[in-house]
Amino acid sequence: MNDDAIATAPTAIRNGNIRRKAIIRIPATKVAERIAQILAEEGFARNVVKHKDNGKEFPDVSLKYLGKKKDPYVAVVRRISKPGLRVYSDRREIPKILGGMGIAISSTSRGLITDREARQKKIGGEISRHTW
C-alpha cells in the first residue's frame, strides 16, 4: 500500500496516459484532489468529477489527448521533492518550466498552488512536482 498521497495521484495519471484511458479514478485525499484540480485548471486534464462508490468519494479525472492517435497531452509528470530529499524555493527562485509551457506545483502555507500563482502572491514553498 502506498501511503504517499503526493505520489499516488500523478502515478495514476501517468499510468492512465500510457494505457490511453479516458477517465481514471484516484484515491480521495485532499492533496490528490487539489493536484487533479490544478491539472484541470491549467488545461492538462479535461475535468475532475467526484464519484461516490461504496460510501467513499473518489475524484474521477478525465484525461486529455491530442489527435486521432490519442497522444497524451501530459508528456511528463516528474516528482521533485521526495521524502528523503525535500526541495524548497523562495519566491525569487521559483522555476519556470519550459519557459512557461509547463507548471510546477508547490506546497505553500496557502495550500498547493502553481508556479504562476506563487510568483503572483510572492510566496515560496516546497516544489513537489513539474508537469509538461
N, C-alpha and C positions, 0 to 999 in steps of 0.2 A: 504494500500500500504506500502510495506517495503522499506524504504529509505537507509537501511544499506547494502551497496554493499558487505561488507566482510561477512555478514551472509547469504546473498541470494544464492551465488554460492554453498557453502558447504551443505546448506539445500537442494538444488535441487539435489545434488549428493547423499546425504543420502536418500532422498525420491525415487530417481531413483533406488537405490540399493534395497530398500525394495520392490518396485514394479517389480524388475528384468527387468528394461528397458535396451535395448541395447544402445540407444542414448538418451541423454537428451539435452534440449536447455536451456541455462541460459541467463539472461539479459546481454546485452552488456555494460559493464563498463570496464575501464582499469584494475581495481583491480580484477574483476571476471575473465577476460580473462587471467591475469597473474597467478591467483590461478589455473585455469584449465591447463594452460601451464606447471606450476610446477608439477602438479599431473601427467601429461603425461610424462614429462621428467624423473620423479622418478619412473615410471612404475606402478602407481596406476590407470591410465586410458590408453586406447589404443592410442587414438589420439584426437586432437582438430581441428575442421574444421570450418571456418567462413561461415555462411549461411546468405543469404540476403533474407528477406521476407518483402514485402510492403515498400521497401525503407529503412528498418532498418537491421542492422547486428546483428546476434546472434551467439555466439560460440556454436557449437554442440560438446558435449563431448561423445565419445564412451567409455562406461564403461567396465571394465574388470571383468570377472567371472572365478571361478575355477571349474573344473569338469563338469559332466553331470547335476548335480543338480543346477548349476548356483549359487554357493555360492559366495557372494560378495567378491571381492579382497580387497576392502576398508572396514575394520571392524568398525573403529571408526573415526569420524571427530569431534574433540572437540574444541570448541571455548575457548580460554584462556583469551585474553584481550577483555574487553567489554566496552561499552560507560561509564558505571558507575564505572568501576574498570580497569584501564589500568595497564598492566604488562610489565615492561621493564627489559631488561637484558643487562649487558655489555658483552664484548667479552669473558671474562673468565667464565661467569655464564650461557652460552647458554646451555639449557638442551639437553641431548641425549635421544631420545625416544626409548624405548625398546632396549637399547644397540645398537642403530644404525639401527634397523629394520624399524622404523617409521621416520617421518620427522616433524620438527617444522618449520612453515612458519613465518618469521619475516619481519616486515616493517622497513626498514632502510633508511638511507639517500641516498642509491643507489637503492631504489625500494624494491619490495618484493623478498626475497631470502630464500633459505632453511637454516637449521641449519649448514649443512656441508659447504656451501658457506660462511656463516657468520664467521665460525671459520677459514676458509682458508684466507679470506680477513681481518680478525681480526677487525670486526666491530660488534657492538651491536645494539639493537633496540627494538621495541615493538613486543613481541611474540603474534602473532594473533591467531594461531591455531596449534594443534597437529593432525597428521594423522597417522594411522597404520592399 
